[in-house]
């Protein structure tokens, strides 16, 4: 069974800020479709940092995940991109013993 992560990327609004990415959740699933179904409750429960006092949030399905657009005061919009990604390597994982030795 594959290990999957739900990644949220906070996209910068103006200025020279870089995107911020965080792992919201990790789970085991057989397929991408199953992993996406497991991710949906986490996405819907997500509370973005901005706007501080949201007027409206809209969640869109995209070709590679979801986009949450939060609208705050003065119609300023804050985008958050969610992706389900299969974990292929983790530097923190215990080393795997060589089966031949």
C-alpha positions in Angstrom: 0.0 0.0 0.0 1.3 3.4 -0.9 1.9 6.3 1.5 0.2 9.6 0.4 0.5 13.1 1.7 -2.0 16.0 1.4 0.1 19.1 0.7 -1.3 22.7 1.0 0.6 25.4 -0.7 -0.1 29.0 0.3 0.4 31.1 -2.8 1.9 34.6 -2.3 -0.3 37.6 -2.9 1.9 40.4 -4.2 5.4 41.3 -3.1 8.4 39.0 -3.3 7.0 36.3 -1.0 7.7 32.7 -1.8 5.0 30.0 -1.6 4.7 28.1 1.6 4.0 24.4 1.6 2.9 22.2 4.5 1.9 18.5 4.8 -1.6 18.6 6.3 -2.1 14.8 6.5 -0.5 11.5 5.6 -2.4 8.3 4.9 -2.1 4.9 3.3 -4.1 4.1 0.2 -4.0 1.7 -2.6 -4.7 4.2 -5.4 -4.7 8.0 -6.0 -8.5 7.9 -6.2 -8.7 6.4 -2.7 -6.1 8.9 -1.4 -8.1 11.8 -2.8 -11.2 10.5 -1.1 -9.3 10.3 2.2 -8.0 13.9 1.6 -11.4 15.6 1.1 -12.5 15.8 4.7 -9.1 17.4 5.6 -9.5 20.0 2.8 -13.0 20.9 3.8 -12.0 21.3 7.5 -8.9 23.5 6.6 -8.9 26.9 8.2 -6.6 29.2 6.2 -4.4 31.8 7.9 -5.7 34.5 5.6 -7.9 36.3 5.4 -8.2 36.9 9.1 -11.9 37.7 8.9 -13.1 35.8 5.8 -16.2 37.0 4.0 -16.3 34.0 1.7 -14.4 30.8 0.9 -14.7 28.9 -2.4 -13.2 25.5 -3.1 -12.5 24.5 -6.7 -11.5 21.2 -8.1 -8.5 21.5 -10.5 -6.6 19.2 -12.8 -4.1 18.4 -10.1 -6.0 18.9 -6.9 -8.1 21.7 -5.3 -7.9 25.5 -5.0 -9.4 27.3 -2.0 -9.9 31.0 -2.6 -10.6 33.0 0.5 -12.1 36.5 0.1 -11.4 39.0 2.8 -11.9 42.7 3.4 -11.8 45.0 0.3 -12.3 42.0 -1.9 -8.7 40.8 -1.5 -8.3 37.1 -2.4 -6.0 34.5 -0.9 -5.4 31.3 -2.8 -4.5 27.9 -1.3 -3.6 25.0 -3.6 -4.1 21.4 -2.3 -2.4 18.4 -3.8 -2.4 14.7 -3.0 1.1 13.4 -3.6 2.5 9.9 -3.3 5.5 9.7 -1.0 8.5 8.2 -2.8 11.3 8.9 -0.4 11.7 10.2 3.2 15.1 11.1 4.6 13.7 10.5 8.1 12.7 7.0 7.4 14.6 4.1 8.9 17.2 2.6 6.4 16.0 -0.5 4.5 18.3 -3.5 4.9 19.7 -4.9 1.7 17.9 -8.2 1.1 21.0 -9.9 -0.4 23.1 -9.4 2.8 
